[in-house]
């Protein structure tokens, strides 16, 4: 399972699109996404509610504590939203020790409310933990003693009896509504292969739950069976992480092939570089370099698998070699080529691509090349 964060806009989109299928009634969520390419006139034409209600706008950048950081604007009209976005779009901020530009915002109706609830569901090895509190909002940490948590083992139904400890202290008039809501959200969590889902806070609007703030993570290895349900889902990079040109090139190759091609530069001046076949093997190679005391010298993380063809491996190997030789500082470097294959990958084709790349780059390869071949058939 690979947990990948998604934007709040996509979390709420998935919730809105699939809630009725599971609950039998609509959840009145409205939201719009704003980026550098957004034309506000076209956006209002597509989402007419933007011009007829007061609005909330905030960055949608995979970081929390936006309210405490002064990055949430409330009770605005569309002109106020446009001004808020203009002042902050592309501006660098620091959140949680990471710096990066704000590129994406979410705009929603302003919902006056008195009650704030908290809900968190996390997928674990043997089931799911579900946490709930009637004291949600930006001060949830200060009220953590009021959060109730249960564990639902895999295969066990989320019945009224299982749910009861979470809602035991709620007023009688909202217990039934809250129980049914929690059941639907849990069913949706499993159905869409979420690995993490948090609403902090959600409230009640006309007696029905309404999420004000939401975070979600999906198991991206389940994309093959959820591509219709997820729709045009985006897995953004973590906040503060920006792809280099070479990383973007490999990412483009990866998107165009049924194979897997991954490449991340960790240290451009590193002396140890890897080009490893197999997702598990690539992690073992990187961990071993660290275990041997050379973590600071590891230049990259790289992995190819899923039977890439010779031309794809050739283009991939060119990138790795170029990066490994891009900083000729007089020190020898090592390129570790190897891996562990236990599927249908044509090893001859992959190595032909690597060999062709090495021959092309022979004048640049002024480093030590250590090739380890450990392929499991």
N, C-alpha and C positions, 0 to 999 in steps of 0.2 A: 504494500500500500504506500503510495506517494501522496502526501498531503500538500495540496497546492492552494494558496490563498486566492480568493476571487474578490472583485470589487463589491462594495456594498450595493451598488446599482444592480449587479448581476445576482447577488444573493436575494434581493427583493424581487427581481424579475422572475427568478425561478419559483419563489414562494407564491407570487401572484398567479403565475401561469399554471401551477399544479395544485394549488390549495383547493379549488373548486372540485377538481377530479377526485380528491380524497375526502373532502368535507361535505360536498353537496351545495355549498354556497360560496359566493365571491368574497374575497378579502379586499377591501377597498383601497389597496395600495396604489399610489401614484408617484412616479419619480421620473426624472429626466437626467441625462448625462450631458455634461458640458466639457469640451476639450478645446484646444486651440483652433480646430477646424470648424467649430460650431457656428452656424449662422443663427442668431437669436430670432430673427424674423421667421425663418423656416422652422425653428424649434417650436415657436408659439403656434404656428399653423398646424404642426403635427400634434401638439399637446395643448389644446385650447385652454385647459384649466390653469395654465401658467399665467394667463392675463386676467383671470377672474377670481383669484384667491391670494391671500397673503402666503409668503413663501419662506422656506428655510434653505440655505445653501451652505455647503461645507466641502472640504477636500475629500476625494475618494481615492486615497493613496496607500491603503493597507497599513495605516498607523492609527492608534487610538488616542484617547485623551484630547480630542480636538476641541471639546468645549472648554476644558481647563486651560487650553493653550490659546484661546481667543480666536479660533479658526472656524467658529460656527456663527452665522448671522441669522437672526430670527425676525419674523414679521416684516419682511420686505416685499415691495412690489417688484415687477420684472426689471424695471430700470435700476433698482437697488441691487438686485442680483447681478446684473451686467456690470455694474460699477465694482462690486465686491470681487467678481471674477477678474476683471481687468486689472485691479490693483495687485492681485496675487498670482495670476497665471504666469508660470515660468520663473517665479521668484523662489530662491533657495531658502529652505527652512531647516532647522535642526530638530529632530524628534527622536528621542531614545538613543542619543549618541550618533545618529546617522543624519547626514546632510543630503539634501536633494531638492530638485525643483518640483513645484506643484504643477501637474499637467492635466489633472482630471478632477472634476467636481460633480457632486450630485445635488439636484434641486428637487425639493419636495414641498407639499402643502404644509403650512404652519398649522399645527394641531394643538390648540390650548388644552391643557389637561391638569388634573390634580393628582392622579394616581400614577405611579411608576413601578413596574414589575421587572424582574430579571429572570432570564432563562438561558441556560447553557447546556449543550449536549456535546459530549466528546466521545468519539469512537476509541475503544481500547482493545487490548489483545483478546479478551474473553467476553466482551459485551460493550455496553455504553453507560457512561455516567451522566446522569441528568440532575442539574441543579436549578433551584427555583427560589425566588425571594419576592416578597411583596414590598421590599424596600430597594428598588433598583435606582439607576441613574448614575450621575457622575460621582456620587459618594458611596458607591457600592463597596469599595474596600473598607471604608470606615464602618460599614454595617455588615461585614462578612459573617459575623456571628449569627446573623438572621437568615443566612443562606442554608437551605435544606438540600441534601444530596442523596440520591439513591443510585444503585447500580442494577442495571437490567442485563442479565446474561444473554448471550447470543441464543436465539431460538425461543426465548421466553416472551410471551405476549405482554404488552403494556396495558394491563387491565386496570379497572377501577381500584382494586385492592393494592396493586403495585404503585399506582399514582397517589393513593391516599396520603402518605406521609408528606408529600410535597405541598399539598393544599389544605392540610389539617387546620391551619389557623386562619384561613380566609373566611370572610363573612359568608353566611349561608347563601345569600342572594347571588353571589358570583361563583360559587364553587363549581356548579355544573358547567357553566360556560368555560371556566378555566380548565377544568378536567378535559372537556372535549377538545379544546384548543391544544393542550399539551399532547393529547393522543394523536391529533392530526399532524402536528409538527414532528413528532417522533416518527410517524409513518412516512412522512415526506423525507425526513433525514435518511431513513433506510432506503427508500425507493430511489432517491437521486444520488445515492452514494456520497453523501456528505461525510466528512470525517470530523468536522467541527462546525458548530452553529451557535451563535450567541445573539440574543436580543437584549440590549441594555441601553435604554429601557424600552419596554412596550407598555401600552396603556389600553384603556377601554374607550372606544368611541361608539356612542349609541348602543352600549352594552356589548360590543364585539371587540375582541383584541385587535390592536393595531400597532405594528412594530415601528418605533421611532428611529432606532439605531440598530444596525444589524451587521454582524461579521460572519463570513462563511469560508470554509475550506472544503475542497472536493478531492476525492481519490482519483487522480488523473489516469490511473491505470484502468479505470472503469469507463473510459471515454468510448471504447469500442461498442458498448451496449447502451450508452446514454447519449449518443450524439444527437438524436432527435429530441430527446427530453431537454438536454442542456442548451441546444441551439448554438448560436454564435458566441460561445463562451470564451473569455479571455483569462489567461493566467499571467498576470503582470509580474515583472521582476520585483523583488523586495524593495521597499523604499530605500532610496540612496544608491541603489545598484543600477548602473547604466552600462549597456553592452558596448564593447569596443567594436571597431569595424570588422575585425576578424571574427569575433564572437557572433556578430550579426550575420556574417556570411555563412558560418556553420549553422546557425539557427535557421537561415533560409534553406540550406540544403536539407536540414532535418524535416522541415515542413513539407518538402516536395517528395519525400521518399517514405516508403512503408517501413524502412529500417530506422534505427536510432543512431543519431550522430550528435554527440554532446561535447562541448569545448568551453572551458572557463579559464581565463588567465588569473592566476593567484598572485604571482610575483614575476613581473616582466624580466627582472634581473636574476631570477632563480637559475640554479645550475643543473637541476634535475627536472626533466620533462618526460611525460608519459604519453603513449599512444596504445591504449589497451582495449582488447576485444572482450565484451561481456560486461554488463552492469555490475555484477557482484565482484568480478575480478578487478575492475577499475577501482572500486572502493578499497579492496584488499591491497592493491599496489600503493595507493595513496596513503593508507593507514600504515603500511610497512615502512614507507619512507619516513613518516613521522616517528614511528616506533624506534627507528634506528638513529634518531636524533637529527634528521635533516629536514624537518618540517619547514623551517625558514628558507630552505633552498628549493622547495617544490615550486616549480614554475606554473603548473597548470593542473587542471583536472580534465581528463579526456576519456571518452568511451564511445566505441562503435559496436553495434550489435544488430541482430535482426536481419542478417543476410544483405548488407549493402552490396551493390554491384561494383565492378572494378573501377569504373569511372568515378563513382561517388567516393570510394576510398582514396583514389588518386587526388581528387580535389581536397578532401579532408586532410590527407597526409601533407599536402603542400602547405596548408595553413599551419599545422603543428610545427613543421620544420622551419618555416619562415619565422614563426614566433620564437622558437628555440634558438635561432641564430641571429635574431634581430639586434642584439646588444653585444657586439664583439668587444668585451672588456679585457681580453687577454687571458681569461680563465677558461679552463676546459669545462665542457658540459656533458651531461649524459642524457641520452634519449632511450627510455625503456620501452621496448616494443614487445608485446606479449599478450597474455590473457588466458581465459578459460572458456572454451566453446562447448556447449552441450546441446546444440539444436541443429538446425538445417543450414547453418552458414557455410558457404563455399570458401574454405580457408585458402585455397589456391587463388581464387579471384581477389580476395582481400589482400593477400601478400603480393600479388602482381601489381595491385594499385600502389602499395607502399614502396615496392622496389622501383617502379617507374618514377615515383616522386623523388626517391633518393638519388636516382641517376640524373634527373633533371637538376637537382639542387646540389650536385656533388661539389661544385666550387664554393658553395656556402657552408657545406657541412665540415667546418673546422672544429669539430667537437668529437668527443668519445661517444660512440654509439654502442650500447649494450642491448643485444636482442635476446630476449628470453621467450622460447616457444613452449607453452604448456597448454596444449589444446586437447580437450576431452571429447572423444567421439561417442 
